[in-house]
Amino acid sequence: MAFIRYLSDQELPVEERVPDNDNILRVHGIHPAVMRQHYELYLELMHRPGPLSRRQREMIAVRVSALNDCHY
């Protein structure tokens, strides 16, 4: 398993900080602009209006994670 150090909020530029401490997201902290973009993509896909309900989106995410043997 790879290890990438997470940056603390104090190490991130204020304009690139995101209000989420999820480890999958925080690993992008080594490139703060990418972390911000990842967070915006997550919000777009999971929370903003679209053809699928929030429940359907979560069910798809859980199924894909299970198929990929993800442990989170």
C-alpha positions, 0 to 999 in steps of 0.5 A: 500500500502506498503512503502519501503524507496528508498536509495539515490545513495550515500547510495548505493555501487558504484559497485551496482548503476544502471543508472535508477531511476525507482521506481520499480527498486529503491525499490530493493535498500535495497538489492543493489545486487538484484537491479543490478540483476533486472536491468540486467534482465530488460535489457536482456528481453527488450533491447537485441536481442530476438525473439520479437521486442522491440515494441512487448515486450512493448505491452506485458508489457503494457497489463500485467500491465493493467490486473494486475491493475498496475497504472504505 
